[in-house]
Amino acid sequence: MSDSDGHVWRTRSRHRTSEGIVYYQCCHCGLWRIHAGRVSGSPAGVLPLSARRPRR
């Protein structure tokens, strides 16, 4: 899944919650985000998890 900023998001983990499914996604540049989807399939929203690359 890519976006208008050129990020290509890959799902690394997903978890079912009472509100739907939460996806943890990362981009090849090192950014992470949380993508929340509803059970019906319509997206609930996207939250940035980090704005910089993780430290090694």
N, C-alpha and C positions, 0 to 999 in steps of 0.2 A: 504494500500500500504506500503510495507516494503522495506528497502534498504540494501546494503551490510554491513552497520555499525550496523545493528540490530534495527534501528529506525522503528517504526510503525506509519506512517503518517495518520492522519485523517483530512479530509477537514472540516474546521469550517465555512468557508464563501467562496463564489465565486461571481465574478462580470464579466459581459460582457463588453469588451472594443472594440475599433475599430480594434485592432490587434488580438483579440481572447478573451479567458477567463482567468482570473487571479484567482488562488486558494490560499487561506490562509490556511495553514496546521499546525497542531501541533502534537507533539509526546507525549507519556505518560510520558517521562522524563522531559518535560517542554520546549523543544526546539520548535521554530516556524520557518517556512519558507514560501516563496512565490513561487508558482509553476505557470509558465506562459505557457498556451497552445494555439496553433494556432487554428483558426476556422476549418481547415482541419483535426484536431485531432493529428497532430504530435507535440510533445512537443517543446517549444521554449527555455526553460531553467529553471533553479531552482536557486533562490537567498536565502541565509540564512537571516532570519529576526532577529534572536537573537542567540547568542552563549552561553547564560546562562539562568538560570531560572528567571522568572520575580519576582520582589519584591512583597511582600504582605503587 
